[in-house]
Amino acid sequence: VIISGKSSPKVLTDDGFLNWARSIGFSHEFLGLHSGVLQTASLGDRNGPLPEIKVIRQNFNIPIIGTGIECLIEGNHVRYWRQNGAKGNTGAHFLA
């Protein structure tokens, strides 16, 4: 999934992206803890392969601990990258 760099500027900031994620039942990782291996992606912007910015996890509509539950039972999660290199500084978010 790609969120276009022409989307609302509010969605393209880290806080705006997190607010959007919360609106669909996802949130940041429980206590900032990352379980799993960092994934890399090359977005064709001359930055080469870079690690994900963050992982957002399903929160099961349970504030604070919902994403911790997702880590334990392996629910849905999304990794994202931002296209911002010299060859393609679009600001788009790439989700996987």
C-alpha contacts under 8 A as a table, 3 or more apart, distances in Angstrom:
res1	aa1	res2	aa2	distance
1	V	94	F	6.07
1	V	95	L	5.14
1	V	96	A	6.70
2	I	92	A	6.75
2	I	93	H	5.69
2	I	94	F	4.69
2	I	95	L	6.10
3	I	7	S	6.93
3	I	92	A	5.57
3	I	93	H	5.02
3	I	94	F	6.53
3	I	95	L	7.91
4	S	7	S	5.39
4	S	90	T	7.87
4	S	91	G	7.54
4	S	92	A	4.75
4	S	93	H	6.74
5	G	12	L	7.23
5	G	90	T	5.15
5	G	91	G	4.62
5	G	92	A	3.97
5	G	93	H	7.23
6	K	9	P	7.67
6	K	90	T	7.99
6	K	92	A	7.66
7	S	11	V	6.95
7	S	12	L	7.21
8	S	11	V	5.52
8	S	12	L	6.86
9	P	12	L	5.17
9	P	13	T	6.90
10	K	13	T	5.79
10	K	15	D	8.00
10	K	16	G	5.05
10	K	17	F	7.67
11	V	14	D	7.73
11	V	15	D	7.74
11	V	16	G	4.28
11	V	17	F	4.85
11	V	19	N	7.85
11	V	20	W	6.80
12	L	16	G	6.22
12	L	17	F	6.00
12	L	91	G	7.03
12	L	92	A	7.38
12	L	93	H	7.32
13	T	16	G	5.03
13	T	17	F	5.95
14	D	17	F	5.19
14	D	18	L	6.23
15	D	18	L	5.09
15	D	19	N	6.19
16	G	19	N	5.02
16	G	20	W	6.23
17	F	20	W	5.07
17	F	21	A	6.15
18	L	21	A	4.92
18	L	22	R	6.13
18	L	27	S	6.56
18	L	28	H	7.25
19	N	22	R	5.09
19	N	23	S	6.35
20	W	23	S	5.11
20	W	24	I	6.88
21	A	24	I	5.43
21	A	25	G	6.53
21	A	26	F	5.05
21	A	27	S	6.10
21	A	56	I	7.47
22	R	25	G	5.05
22	R	26	F	4.79
22	R	27	S	5.35
23	S	26	F	7.34
25	G	58	Q	5.82
25	G	59	N	5.87
25	G	60	F	6.63
25	G	61	N	6.34
26	F	56	I	6.11
26	F	57	R	5.10
26	F	58	Q	4.18
26	F	59	N	5.16
26	F	60	F	7.82
26	F	67	T	7.76
26	F	77	H	7.72
27	S	56	I	5.29
27	S	57	R	5.49
27	S	58	Q	6.44
27	S	59	N	6.08
27	S	67	T	6.83
28	H	32	G	7.15
28	H	54	K	7.93
28	H	55	V	6.86
28	H	56	I	4.83
28	H	57	R	6.28
28	H	67	T	7.26
29	E	32	G	5.03
29	E	33	L	6.00
29	E	34	H	6.63
29	E	55	V	6.81
29	E	56	I	6.10
29	E	57	R	6.26
29	E	67	T	5.80
29	E	68	G	7.13
30	F	33	L	5.85
30	F	64	I	6.89
30	F	65	I	6.36
30	F	66	G	7.62
30	F	67	T	5.26
30	F	68	G	4.93
34	H	55	V	7.87
35	S	71	C	6.99
38	L	51	P	6.03
38	L	52	E	6.51
39	Q	51	P	5.50
39	Q	52	E	5.87
40	T	49	P	5.56
40	T	50	L	4.96
40	T	51	P	4.18
40	T	52	E	5.92
41	A	48	G	7.68
41	A	49	P	4.84
41	A	50	L	5.53
41	A	51	P	6.60
41	A	52	E	7.34
41	A	81	W	7.61
42	S	45	D	7.61
42	S	47	N	7.12
42	S	48	G	5.01
42	S	49	P	4.18
42	S	50	L	6.38
43	L	46	R	7.82
43	L	47	N	7.65
43	L	48	G	7.26
43	L	49	P	7.58
43	L	83	Q	6.19
44	G	47	N	7.47
44	G	48	G	7.21
44	G	87	K	7.37
44	G	88	G	6.98
45	D	48	G	7.30
45	D	83	Q	6.47
45	D	84	N	6.66
45	D	85	G	4.55
45	D	86	A	6.07
45	D	87	K	4.51
45	D	88	G	4.35
45	D	89	N	6.79
46	R	85	G	5.55
46	R	86	A	6.06
46	R	87	K	5.56
46	R	88	G	7.49
47	N	50	L	7.17
47	N	84	N	7.94
47	N	85	G	5.29
47	N	86	A	7.47
51	P	81	W	7.72
52	E	55	V	7.39
52	E	79	R	6.11
52	E	80	Y	5.52
52	E	81	W	5.27
53	I	79	R	7.38
53	I	80	Y	5.81
53	I	81	W	5.46
53	I	82	R	7.63
54	K	79	R	5.88
54	K	80	Y	6.03
54	K	81	W	7.79
55	V	77	H	6.70
55	V	78	V	5.55
55	V	79	R	4.41
55	V	80	Y	6.66
56	I	77	H	5.60
56	I	78	V	5.32
56	I	79	R	6.45
57	R	67	T	5.52
57	R	70	E	6.67
57	R	75	G	7.69
57	R	76	N	6.13
57	R	77	H	4.18
57	R	78	V	6.43
58	Q	66	G	7.15
58	Q	67	T	5.84
58	Q	70	E	6.21
58	Q	75	G	6.55
58	Q	76	N	5.42
58	Q	77	H	5.87
59	N	62	I	5.88
59	N	63	P	7.11
59	N	65	I	7.48
59	N	66	G	4.02
59	N	67	T	4.56
59	N	68	G	7.93
59	N	69	I	7.62
59	N	70	E	6.81
60	F	66	G	5.46
60	F	67	T	7.53
60	F	70	E	7.94
61	N	66	G	6.65
62	I	65	I	6.22
62	I	66	G	4.64
63	P	66	G	5.92
64	I	67	T	7.26
65	I	68	G	5.14
65	I	69	I	6.50
66	G	69	I	5.16
66	G	70	E	6.49
67	T	70	E	4.86
67	T	71	C	6.45
68	G	71	C	5.17
68	G	72	L	6.57
69	I	72	L	5.12
69	I	73	I	6.23
70	E	73	I	5.34
70	E	74	E	5.21
70	E	75	G	4.82
70	E	76	N	7.13
71	C	74	E	5.21
71	C	75	G	7.03
78	V	95	L	6.33
78	V	96	A	5.58
79	R	95	L	5.67
79	R	96	A	5.29
80	Y	93	H	6.49
80	Y	94	F	5.46
80	Y	95	L	4.48
80	Y	96	A	6.35
81	W	93	H	5.62
81	W	94	F	5.16
81	W	95	L	6.67
82	R	91	G	5.95
82	R	92	A	5.68
82	R	93	H	4.56
82	R	94	F	6.21
83	Q	88	G	6.64
83	Q	89	N	5.81
83	Q	90	T	5.91
83	Q	91	G	5.22
83	Q	92	A	5.36
83	Q	93	H	6.42
83	Q	94	F	7.47
84	N	88	G	6.16
84	N	89	N	3.88
84	N	90	T	6.03
84	N	91	G	5.54
84	N	92	A	7.81
85	G	88	G	5.42
85	G	89	N	5.06
86	A	89	N	6.07
